[in-house]
Amino acid sequence: MAPVTMATEREKLHLIDQVSAEQLKQKKYALYAAEAEDEDLQALFSRLAQSSEQHEEKLQELLRETGLSIQPH
């Protein structure tokens, strides 16, 4: 993937918003997994939480390439 060092301010703000959205999704999916009584649902929500974590990590990497970073929640 090409570096994002030339990202506009608007693009950087979108990346930051996306990181926040992924962090929120992680928390919700983890909560849903903990509250689900069905093992299949627990597994599904756990996988979704892991997927959101991977997305957040990629977004954080892109932000670092622009010279920015935000702390995980």
PDB file with SEQRES, HELIX, SHEET and CRYST1 records, atoms N, CA, C and O in Angstrom:
SEQRES   1 A   73  MET ALA PRO VAL THR MET ALA THR GLU ARG GLU LYS LEU          
SEQRES   2 A   73  HIS LEU ILE ASP GLN VAL SER ALA GLU GLN LEU LYS GLN          
SEQRES   3 A   73  LYS LYS TYR ALA LEU TYR ALA ALA GLU ALA GLU ASP GLU          
SEQRES   4 A   73  ASP LEU GLN ALA LEU PHE SER ARG LEU ALA GLN SER SER          
SEQRES   5 A   73  GLU GLN HIS GLU GLU LYS LEU GLN GLU LEU LEU ARG GLU          
SEQRES   6 A   73  THR GLY LEU SER ILE GLN PRO HIS                              
HELIX    1 AA1 GLU A    9  GLU A   35  1                                  27    
HELIX    2 AA2 GLU A   39  GLU A   65  1                                  27    
CRYST1    1.000    1.000    1.000  90.00  90.00  90.00 P 1           1          
ATOM      1  N   MET A   1       0.849  -1.177   0.000  1.00  0.00           N  
ATOM      2  CA  MET A   1       0.000   0.000   0.000  1.00  0.00           C  
ATOM      3  C   MET A   1       0.892   1.237   0.000  1.00  0.00           C  
ATOM      4  O   MET A   1       1.915   1.274   0.683  1.00  0.00           O  
ATOM      5  N   ALA A   2       0.501   2.239  -0.763  1.00  0.00           N  
ATOM      6  CA  ALA A   2       1.279   3.470  -0.850  1.00  0.00           C  
ATOM      7  C   ALA A   2       1.197   4.243   0.459  1.00  0.00           C  
ATOM      8  O   ALA A   2       0.169   4.212   1.135  1.00  0.00           O  
ATOM      9  N   PRO A   3       2.278   4.940   0.822  1.00  0.00           N  
ATOM     10  CA  PRO A   3       2.256   5.736   2.054  1.00  0.00           C  
ATOM     11  C   PRO A   3       1.166   6.802   2.005  1.00  0.00           C  
ATOM     12  O   PRO A   3       0.788   7.271   0.932  1.00  0.00           O  
ATOM     13  N   VAL A   4       0.675   7.172   3.165  1.00  0.00           N  
ATOM     14  CA  VAL A   4      -0.396   8.157   3.273  1.00  0.00           C  
ATOM     15  C   VAL A   4       0.157   9.490   3.758  1.00  0.00           C  
ATOM     16  O   VAL A   4      -0.593  10.323   4.268  1.00  0.00           O  
ATOM     17  N   THR A   5       1.443   9.697   3.605  1.00  0.00           N  
ATOM     18  CA  THR A   5       2.067  10.891   4.165  1.00  0.00           C  
ATOM     19  C   THR A   5       1.505  12.175   3.579  1.00  0.00           C  
ATOM     20  O   THR A   5       1.616  13.232   4.199  1.00  0.00           O  
ATOM     21  N   MET A   6       0.913  12.108   2.414  1.00  0.00           N  
ATOM     22  CA  MET A   6       0.373  13.303   1.787  1.00  0.00           C  
ATOM     23  C   MET A   6      -1.137  13.420   2.010  1.00  0.00           C  
ATOM     24  O   MET A   6      -1.826  14.087   1.237  1.00  0.00           O  
ATOM     25  N   ALA A   7      -1.640  12.796   3.030  1.00  0.00           N  
ATOM     26  CA  ALA A   7      -3.074  12.837   3.316  1.00  0.00           C  
ATOM     27  C   ALA A   7      -3.499  14.258   3.669  1.00  0.00           C  
ATOM     28  O   ALA A   7      -2.772  14.996   4.333  1.00  0.00           O  
ATOM     29  N   THR A   8      -4.679  14.617   3.215  1.00  0.00           N  
ATOM     30  CA  THR A   8      -5.222  15.926   3.561  1.00  0.00           C  
ATOM     31  C   THR A   8      -5.692  15.903   5.016  1.00  0.00           C  
ATOM     32  O   THR A   8      -5.826  14.840   5.621  1.00  0.00           O  
ATOM     33  N   GLU A   9      -5.932  17.067   5.553  1.00  0.00           N  
ATOM     34  CA  GLU A   9      -6.435  17.152   6.929  1.00  0.00           C  
ATOM     35  C   GLU A   9      -7.780  16.441   7.050  1.00  0.00           C  
ATOM     36  O   GLU A   9      -8.059  15.780   8.051  1.00  0.00           O  
ATOM     37  N   ARG A  10      -8.593  16.582   6.037  1.00  0.00           N  
ATOM     38  CA  ARG A  10      -9.907  15.925   6.055  1.00  0.00           C  
ATOM     39  C   ARG A  10      -9.750  14.406   6.087  1.00  0.00           C  
ATOM     40  O   ARG A  10     -10.465  13.722   6.819  1.00  0.00           O  
ATOM     41  N   GLU A  11      -8.815  13.880   5.295  1.00  0.00           N  
ATOM     42  CA  GLU A  11      -8.567  12.440   5.292  1.00  0.00           C  
ATOM     43  C   GLU A  11      -8.060  11.973   6.651  1.00  0.00           C  
ATOM     44  O   GLU A  11      -8.452  10.909   7.130  1.00  0.00           O  
ATOM     45  N   LYS A  12      -7.195  12.760   7.267  1.00  0.00           N  
ATOM     46  CA  LYS A  12      -6.691  12.410   8.596  1.00  0.00           C  
ATOM     47  C   LYS A  12      -7.830  12.369   9.609  1.00  0.00           C  
ATOM     48  O   LYS A  12      -7.888  11.471  10.449  1.00  0.00           O  
ATOM     49  N   LEU A  13      -8.729  13.337   9.526  1.00  0.00           N  
ATOM     50  CA  LEU A  13      -9.877  13.361  10.440  1.00  0.00           C  
ATOM     51  C   LEU A  13     -10.782  12.150  10.221  1.00  0.00           C  
ATOM     52  O   LEU A  13     -11.319  11.591  11.177  1.00  0.00           O  
ATOM     53  N   HIS A  14     -10.946  11.754   8.978  1.00  0.00           N  
ATOM     54  CA  HIS A  14     -11.744  10.554   8.687  1.00  0.00           C  
ATOM     55  C   HIS A  14     -11.084   9.312   9.282  1.00  0.00           C  
ATOM     56  O   HIS A  14     -11.768   8.448   9.832  1.00  0.00           O  
ATOM     57  N   LEU A  15      -9.763   9.220   9.175  1.00  0.00           N  
ATOM     58  CA  LEU A  15      -9.053   8.083   9.766  1.00  0.00           C  
ATOM     59  C   LEU A  15      -9.254   8.045  11.278  1.00  0.00           C  
ATOM     60  O   LEU A  15      -9.498   6.985  11.854  1.00  0.00           O  
ATOM     61  N   ILE A  16      -9.151   9.200  11.910  1.00  0.00           N  
ATOM     62  CA  ILE A  16      -9.340   9.280  13.362  1.00  0.00           C  
ATOM     63  C   ILE A  16     -10.759   8.849  13.734  1.00  0.00           C  
ATOM     64  O   ILE A  16     -10.953   8.110  14.699  1.00  0.00           O  
ATOM     65  N   ASP A  17     -11.751   9.314  12.966  1.00  0.00           N  
ATOM     66  CA  ASP A  17     -13.141   8.913  13.218  1.00  0.00           C  
ATOM     67  C   ASP A  17     -13.313   7.409  13.063  1.00  0.00           C  
ATOM     68  O   ASP A  17     -14.017   6.777  13.851  1.00  0.00           O  
ATOM     69  N   GLN A  18     -12.674   6.838  12.054  1.00  0.00           N  
ATOM     70  CA  GLN A  18     -12.785   5.399  11.825  1.00  0.00           C  
ATOM     71  C   GLN A  18     -12.152   4.600  12.956  1.00  0.00           C  
ATOM     72  O   GLN A  18     -12.678   3.559  13.350  1.00  0.00           O  
ATOM     73  N   VAL A  19     -11.020   5.081  13.483  1.00  0.00           N  
ATOM     74  CA  VAL A  19     -10.388   4.402  14.617  1.00  0.00           C  
ATOM     75  C   VAL A  19     -11.352   4.389  15.798  1.00  0.00           C  
ATOM     76  O   VAL A  19     -11.528   3.360  16.451  1.00  0.00           O  
ATOM     77  N   SER A  20     -11.969   5.526  16.067  1.00  0.00           N  
ATOM     78  CA  SER A  20     -12.930   5.604  17.174  1.00  0.00           C  
ATOM     79  C   SER A  20     -14.105   4.657  16.954  1.00  0.00           C  
ATOM     80  O   SER A  20     -14.571   4.011  17.893  1.00  0.00           O  
ATOM     81  N   ALA A  21     -14.581   4.574  15.718  1.00  0.00           N  
ATOM     82  CA  ALA A  21     -15.695   3.674  15.412  1.00  0.00           C  
ATOM     83  C   ALA A  21     -15.292   2.216  15.626  1.00  0.00           C  
ATOM     84  O   ALA A  21     -16.074   1.433  16.165  1.00  0.00           O  
ATOM     85  N   GLU A  22     -14.088   1.848  15.214  1.00  0.00           N  
ATOM     86  CA  GLU A  22     -13.623   0.469  15.404  1.00  0.00           C  
ATOM     87  C   GLU A  22     -13.467   0.153  16.890  1.00  0.00           C  
ATOM     88  O   GLU A  22     -13.781  -0.956  17.322  1.00  0.00           O  
ATOM     89  N   GLN A  23     -12.987   1.113  17.670  1.00  0.00           N  
ATOM     90  CA  GLN A  23     -12.845   0.902  19.108  1.00  0.00           C  
ATOM     91  C   GLN A  23     -14.209   0.670  19.748  1.00  0.00           C  
ATOM     92  O   GLN A  23     -14.353  -0.199  20.608  1.00  0.00           O  
ATOM     93  N   LEU A  24     -15.201   1.438  19.335  1.00  0.00           N  
ATOM     94  CA  LEU A  24     -16.552   1.272  19.870  1.00  0.00           C  
ATOM     95  C   LEU A  24     -17.124  -0.089  19.471  1.00  0.00           C  
ATOM     96  O   LEU A  24     -17.745  -0.770  20.288  1.00  0.00           O  
ATOM     97  N   LYS A  25     -16.913  -0.480  18.219  1.00  0.00           N  
ATOM     98  CA  LYS A  25     -17.389  -1.788  17.767  1.00  0.00           C  
ATOM     99  C   LYS A  25     -16.746  -2.908  18.570  1.00  0.00           C  
ATOM    100  O   LYS A  25     -17.418  -3.873  18.936  1.00  0.00           O  
ATOM    101  N   GLN A  26     -15.455  -2.791  18.848  1.00  0.00           N  
ATOM    102  CA  GLN A  26     -14.774  -3.817  19.644  1.00  0.00           C  
ATOM    103  C   GLN A  26     -15.440  -3.979  21.001  1.00  0.00           C  
ATOM    104  O   GLN A  26     -15.725  -5.095  21.435  1.00  0.00           O  
ATOM    105  N   LYS A  27     -15.688  -2.856  21.666  1.00  0.00           N  
ATOM    106  CA  LYS A  27     -16.300  -2.896  22.995  1.00  0.00           C  
ATOM    107  C   LYS A  27     -17.688  -3.525  22.946  1.00  0.00           C  
ATOM    108  O   LYS A  27     -18.030  -4.358  23.786  1.00  0.00           O  
ATOM    109  N   LYS A  28     -18.486  -3.121  21.956  1.00  0.00           N  
ATOM    110  CA  LYS A  28     -19.845  -3.650  21.853  1.00  0.00           C  
ATOM    111  C   LYS A  28     -19.834  -5.141  21.547  1.00  0.00           C  
ATOM    112  O   LYS A  28     -20.572  -5.905  22.168  1.00  0.00           O  
ATOM    113  N   TYR A  29     -19.003  -5.562  20.597  1.00  0.00           N  
ATOM    114  CA  TYR A  29     -18.946  -6.982  20.249  1.00  0.00           C  
ATOM    115  C   TYR A  29     -18.472  -7.817  21.437  1.00  0.00           C  
ATOM    116  O   TYR A  29     -18.987  -8.910  21.673  1.00  0.00           O  
ATOM    117  N   ALA A  30     -17.501  -7.311  22.178  1.00  0.00           N  
ATOM    118  CA  ALA A  30     -17.020  -8.045  23.357  1.00  0.00           C  
ATOM    119  C   ALA A  30     -18.134  -8.162  24.396  1.00  0.00           C  
ATOM    120  O   ALA A  30     -18.299  -9.212  25.016  1.00  0.00           O  
ATOM    121  N   LEU A  31     -18.888  -7.099  24.583  1.00  0.00           N  
ATOM    122  CA  LEU A  31     -20.019  -7.125  25.513  1.00  0.00           C  
ATOM    123  C   LEU A  31     -21.081  -8.117  25.048  1.00  0.00           C  
ATOM    124  O   LEU A  31     -21.598  -8.902  25.843  1.00  0.00           O  
ATOM    125  N   TYR A  32     -21.402  -8.077  23.756  1.00  0.00           N  
ATOM    126  CA  TYR A  32     -22.397  -9.007  23.217  1.00  0.00           C  
ATOM    127  C   TYR A  32     -21.930 -10.450  23.377  1.00  0.00           C  
ATOM    128  O   TYR A  32     -22.730 -11.328  23.702  1.00  0.00           O  
ATOM    129  N   ALA A  33     -20.646 -10.699  23.152  1.00  0.00           N  
ATOM    130  CA  ALA A  33     -20.106 -12.058  23.308  1.00  0.00           C  
ATOM    131  C   ALA A  33     -20.236 -12.516  24.754  1.00  0.00           C  
ATOM    132  O   ALA A  33     -20.578 -13.668  25.018  1.00  0.00           O  
ATOM    133  N   ALA A  34     -19.963 -11.613  25.686  1.00  0.00           N  
ATOM    134  CA  ALA A  34     -20.037 -11.960  27.105  1.00  0.00           C  
ATOM    135  C   ALA A  34     -21.474 -12.214  27.552  1.00  0.00           C  
ATOM    136  O   ALA A  34     -21.723 -13.040  28.431  1.00  0.00           O  
ATOM    137  N   GLU A  35     -22.412 -11.503  26.943  1.00  0.00           N  
ATOM    138  CA  GLU A  35     -23.811 -11.630  27.350  1.00  0.00           C  
ATOM    139  C   GLU A  35     -24.571 -12.729  26.616  1.00  0.00           C  
ATOM    140  O   GLU A  35     -25.621 -13.175  27.078  1.00  0.00           O  
ATOM    141  N   ALA A  36     -24.047 -13.164  25.481  1.00  0.00           N  
ATOM    142  CA  ALA A  36     -24.748 -14.180  24.687  1.00  0.00           C  
ATOM    143  C   ALA A  36     -24.742 -15.523  25.410  1.00  0.00           C  
ATOM    144  O   ALA A  36     -23.728 -15.934  25.974  1.00  0.00           O  
ATOM    145  N   GLU A  37     -25.862 -16.183  25.384  1.00  0.00           N  
ATOM    146  CA  GLU A  37     -25.966 -17.508  25.997  1.00  0.00           C  
ATOM    147  C   GLU A  37     -25.653 -18.609  24.991  1.00  0.00           C  
ATOM    148  O   GLU A  37     -25.213 -19.696  25.365  1.00  0.00           O  
ATOM    149  N   ASP A  38     -25.880 -18.324  23.728  1.00  0.00           N  
ATOM    150  CA  ASP A  38     -25.632 -19.293  22.669  1.00  0.00           C  
ATOM    151  C   ASP A  38     -24.143 -19.286  22.302  1.00  0.00           C  
ATOM    152  O   ASP A  38     -23.567 -18.229  22.049  1.00  0.00           O  
ATOM    153  N   GLU A  39     -23.531 -20.465  22.276  1.00  0.00           N  
ATOM    154  CA  GLU A  39     -22.095 -20.563  22.002  1.00  0.00           C  
ATOM    155  C   GLU A  39     -21.740 -20.074  20.602  1.00  0.00           C  
ATOM    156  O   GLU A  39     -20.681 -19.478  20.401  1.00  0.00           O  
ATOM    157  N   ASP A  40     -22.618 -20.323  19.635  1.00  0.00           N  
ATOM    158  CA  ASP A  40     -22.356 -19.849  18.276  1.00  0.00           C  
ATOM    159  C   ASP A  40     -22.344 -18.323  18.221  1.00  0.00           C  
ATOM    160  O   ASP A  40     -21.510 -17.727  17.539  1.00  0.00           O  
ATOM    161  N   LEU A  41     -23.271 -17.697  18.940  1.00  0.00           N  
ATOM    162  CA  LEU A  41     -23.290 -16.234  18.989  1.00  0.00           C  
ATOM    163  C   LEU A  41     -22.061 -15.694  19.713  1.00  0.00           C  
ATOM    164  O   LEU A  41     -21.483 -14.690  19.298  1.00  0.00           O  
ATOM    165  N   GLN A  42     -21.667 -16.354  20.788  1.00  0.00           N  
ATOM    166  CA  GLN A  42     -20.455 -15.937  21.495  1.00  0.00           C  
ATOM    167  C   GLN A  42     -19.259 -15.963  20.555  1.00  0.00           C  
ATOM    168  O   GLN A  42     -18.466 -15.022  20.518  1.00  0.00           O  
ATOM    169  N   ALA A  43     -19.134 -17.048  19.795  1.00  0.00           N  
ATOM    170  CA  ALA A  43     -18.014 -17.186  18.862  1.00  0.00           C  
ATOM    171  C   ALA A  43     -18.079 -16.123  17.768  1.00  0.00           C  
ATOM    172  O   ALA A  43     -17.060 -15.539  17.400  1.00  0.00           O  
ATOM    173  N   LEU A  44     -19.280 -15.877  17.252  1.00  0.00           N  
ATOM    174  CA  LEU A  44     -19.446 -14.872  16.205  1.00  0.00           C  
ATOM    175  C   LEU A  44     -19.026 -13.494  16.697  1.00  0.00           C  
ATOM    176  O   LEU A  44     -18.242 -12.809  16.041  1.00  0.00           O  
ATOM    177  N   PHE A  45     -19.549 -13.087  17.855  1.00  0.00           N  
ATOM    178  CA  PHE A  45     -19.218 -11.765  18.374  1.00  0.00           C  
ATOM    179  C   PHE A  45     -17.738 -11.656  18.734  1.00  0.00           C  
ATOM    180  O   PHE A  45     -17.146 -10.586  18.589  1.00  0.00           O  
ATOM    181  N   SER A  46     -17.145 -12.731  19.193  1.00  0.00           N  
ATOM    182  CA  SER A  46     -15.708 -12.719  19.485  1.00  0.00           C  
ATOM    183  C   SER A  46     -14.903 -12.519  18.210  1.00  0.00           C  
ATOM    184  O   SER A  46     -13.935 -11.759  18.194  1.00  0.00           O  
ATOM    185  N   ARG A  47     -15.303 -13.204  17.137  1.00  0.00           N  
ATOM    186  CA  ARG A  47     -14.609 -13.032  15.849  1.00  0.00           C  
ATOM    187  C   ARG A  47     -14.779 -11.612  15.327  1.00  0.00           C  
ATOM    188  O   ARG A  47     -13.836 -11.027  14.793  1.00  0.00           O  
ATOM    189  N   LEU A  48     -15.975 -11.057  15.478  1.00  0.00           N  
ATOM    190  CA  LEU A  48     -16.210  -9.685  15.033  1.00  0.00           C  
ATOM    191  C   LEU A  48     -15.365  -8.693  15.830  1.00  0.00           C  
ATOM    192  O   LEU A  48     -14.850  -7.727  15.268  1.00  0.00           O  
ATOM    193  N   ALA A  49     -15.223  -8.925  17.125  1.00  0.00           N  
ATOM    194  CA  ALA A  49     -14.381  -8.058  17.957  1.00  0.00           C  
ATOM    195  C   ALA A  49     -12.931  -8.134  17.495  1.00  0.00           C  
ATOM    196  O   ALA A  49     -12.252  -7.111  17.412  1.00  0.00           O  
ATOM    197  N   GLN A  50     -12.453  -9.342  17.193  1.00  0.00           N  
ATOM    198  CA  GLN A  50     -11.080  -9.503  16.713  1.00  0.00           C  
ATOM    199  C   GLN A  50     -10.889  -8.820  15.365  1.00  0.00           C  
ATOM    200  O   GLN A  50      -9.855  -8.200  15.120  1.00  0.00           O  
ATOM    201  N   SER A  51     -11.876  -8.932  14.501  1.00  0.00           N  
ATOM    202  CA  SER A  51     -11.801  -8.290  13.193  1.00  0.00           C  
ATOM    203  C   SER A  51     -11.733  -6.770  13.340  1.00  0.00           C  
ATOM    204  O   SER A  51     -10.958  -6.109  12.647  1.00  0.00           O  
ATOM    205  N   SER A  52     -12.538  -6.223  14.234  1.00  0.00           N  
ATOM    206  CA  SER A  52     -12.508  -4.777  14.481  1.00  0.00           C  
ATOM    207  C   SER A  52     -11.165  -4.347  15.043  1.00  0.00           C  
ATOM    208  O   SER A  52     -10.663  -3.272  14.717  1.00  0.00           O  
ATOM    209  N   GLU A  53     -10.586  -5.190  15.887  1.00  0.00           N  
ATOM    210  CA  GLU A  53      -9.263  -4.877  16.435  1.00  0.00           C  
ATOM    211  C   GLU A  53      -8.223  -4.829  15.318  1.00  0.00           C  
ATOM    212  O   GLU A  53      -7.365  -3.947  15.308  1.00  0.00           O  
ATOM    213  N   GLN A  54      -8.294  -5.763  14.387  1.00  0.00           N  
ATOM    214  CA  GLN A  54      -7.360  -5.764  13.261  1.00  0.00           C  
ATOM    215  C   GLN A  54      -7.561  -4.533  12.386  1.00  0.00           C  
ATOM    216  O   GLN A  54      -6.589  -3.939  11.920  1.00  0.00           O  
ATOM    217  N   HIS A  55      -8.810  -4.147  12.162  1.00  0.00           N  
ATOM    218  CA  HIS A  55      -9.088  -2.942  11.382  1.00  0.00           C  
ATOM    219  C   HIS A  55      -8.519  -1.715  12.084  1.00  0.00           C  
ATOM    220  O   HIS A  55      -7.921  -0.846  11.449  1.00  0.00           O  
ATOM    221  N   GLU A  56      -8.710  -1.652  13.399  1.00  0.00           N  
ATOM    222  CA  GLU A  56      -8.176  -0.512  14.154  1.00  0.00           C  
ATOM    223  C   GLU A  56      -6.661  -0.448  14.035  1.00  0.00           C  
ATOM    224  O   GLU A  56      -6.097   0.629  13.841  1.00  0.00           O  
ATOM    225  N   GLU A  57      -5.999  -1.594  14.152  1.00  0.00           N  
ATOM    226  CA  GLU A  57      -4.541  -1.618  14.052  1.00  0.00           C  
ATOM    227  C   GLU A  57      -4.074  -1.104  12.695  1.00  0.00           C  
ATOM    228  O   GLU A  57      -3.094  -0.362  12.617  1.00  0.00           O  
ATOM    229  N   LYS A  58      -4.768  -1.493  11.622  1.00  0.00           N  
ATOM    230  CA  LYS A  58      -4.408  -1.024  10.282  1.00  0.00           C  
ATOM    231  C   LYS A  58      -4.629   0.479  10.165  1.00  0.00           C  
ATOM    232  O   LYS A  58      -3.798   1.189   9.598  1.00  0.00           O  
ATOM    233  N   LEU A  59      -5.743   0.963  10.701  1.00  0.00           N  
ATOM    234  CA  LEU A  59      -6.012   2.399  10.671  1.00  0.00           C  
ATOM    235  C   LEU A  59      -4.972   3.169  11.481  1.00  0.00           C  
ATOM    236  O   LEU A  59      -4.529   4.241  11.068  1.00  0.00           O  
ATOM    237  N   GLN A  60      -4.582   2.622  12.637  1.00  0.00           N  
ATOM    238  CA  GLN A  60      -3.543   3.261  13.455  1.00  0.00           C  
ATOM    239  C   GLN A  60      -2.232   3.336  12.671  1.00  0.00           C  
ATOM    240  O   GLN A  60      -1.513   4.333  12.740  1.00  0.00           O  
ATOM    241  N   GLU A  61      -1.933   2.271  11.925  1.00  0.00           N  
ATOM    242  CA  GLU A  61      -0.723   2.256  11.102  1.00  0.00           C  
ATOM    243  C   GLU A  61      -0.775   3.371  10.050  1.00  0.00           C  
ATOM    244  O   GLU A  61       0.211   4.073   9.831  1.00  0.00           O  
ATOM    245  N   LEU A  62      -1.923   3.523   9.412  1.00  0.00           N  
ATOM    246  CA  LEU A  62      -2.080   4.589   8.423  1.00  0.00           C  
ATOM    247  C   LEU A  62      -1.928   5.960   9.068  1.00  0.00           C  
ATOM    248  O   LEU A  62      -1.315   6.856   8.489  1.00  0.00           O  
ATOM    249  N   LEU A  63      -2.482   6.123  10.260  1.00  0.00           N  
ATOM    250  CA  LEU A  63      -2.343   7.399  10.967  1.00  0.00           C  
ATOM    251  C   LEU A  63      -0.886   7.694  11.301  1.00  0.00           C  
ATOM    252  O   LEU A  63      -0.428   8.828  11.158  1.00  0.00           O  
ATOM    253  N   ARG A  64      -0.159   6.668  11.748  1.00  0.00           N  
ATOM    254  CA  ARG A  64       1.261   6.875  12.064  1.00  0.00           C  
ATOM    255  C   ARG A  64       2.033   7.318  10.822  1.00  0.00           C  
ATOM    256  O   ARG A  64       2.964   8.118  10.921  1.00  0.00           O  
ATOM    257  N   GLU A  65       1.651   6.803   9.660  1.00  0.00           N  
ATOM    258  CA  GLU A  65       2.303   7.207   8.416  1.00  0.00           C  
ATOM    259  C   GLU A  65       2.056   8.678   8.108  1.00  0.00           C  
ATOM    260  O   GLU A  65       2.852   9.306   7.409  1.00  0.00           O  
ATOM    261  N   THR A  66       0.965   9.231   8.621  1.00  0.00           N  
ATOM    262  CA  THR A  66       0.668  10.647   8.412  1.00  0.00           C  
ATOM    263  C   THR A  66       1.277  11.510   9.512  1.00  0.00           C  
ATOM    264  O   THR A  66       1.183  12.736   9.472  1.00  0.00           O  
ATOM    265  N   GLY A  67       1.900  10.862  10.491  1.00  0.00           N  
ATOM    266  CA  GLY A  67       2.498  11.602  11.597  1.00  0.00           C  
ATOM    267  C   GLY A  67       1.569  11.771  12.780  1.00  0.00           C  
ATOM    268  O   GLY A  67       1.895  12.492  13.723  1.00  0.00           O  
ATOM    269  N   LEU A  68       0.426  11.122  12.749  1.00  0.00           N  
ATOM    270  CA  LEU A  68      -0.547  11.214  13.837  1.00  0.00           C  
ATOM    271  C   LEU A  68      -0.726   9.858  14.488  1.00  0.00           C  
ATOM    272  O   LEU A  68      -0.374   8.830  13.909  1.00  0.00           O  
ATOM    273  N   SER A  69      -1.266   9.857  15.677  1.00  0.00           N  
ATOM    274  CA  SER A  69      -1.692   8.620  16.316  1.00  0.00           C  
ATOM    275  C   SER A  69      -2.663   8.979  17.422  1.00  0.00           C  
ATOM    276  O   SER A  69      -2.617  10.076  17.978  1.00  0.00           O  
ATOM    277  N   ILE A  70      -3.541   8.040  17.733  1.00  0.00           N  
ATOM    278  CA  ILE A  70      -4.435   8.222  18.871  1.00  0.00           C  
ATOM    279  C   ILE A  70      -4.334   6.992  19.737  1.00  0.00           C  
ATOM    280  O   ILE A  70      -4.025   5.901  19.259  1.00  0.00           O  
ATOM    281  N   GLN A  71      -4.593   7.172  20.996  1.00  0.00           N  
ATOM    282  CA  GLN A  71      -4.451   6.086  21.960  1.00  0.00           C  
ATOM    283  C   GLN A  71      -5.654   5.161  21.891  1.00  0.00           C  
ATOM    284  O   GLN A  71      -6.788   5.614  21.740  1.00  0.00           O  
ATOM    285  N   PRO A  72      -5.398   3.854  22.004  1.00  0.00           N  
ATOM    286  CA  PRO A  72      -6.521   2.915  22.060  1.00  0.00           C  
ATOM    287  C   PRO A  72      -7.310   3.098  23.343  1.00  0.00           C  
ATOM    288  O   PRO A  72      -6.765   3.503  24.370  1.00  0.00           O  
ATOM    289  N   HIS A  73      -8.587   2.797  23.275  1.00  0.00           N  
ATOM    290  CA  HIS A  73      -9.454   2.908  24.463  1.00  0.00           C  
ATOM    291  C   HIS A  73      -9.624   1.574  25.105  1.00  0.00           C  
ATOM    292  O   HIS A  73     -10.317   1.459  26.116  1.00  0.00           O  
TER     293      HIS A  73                                                      
END                                                                             
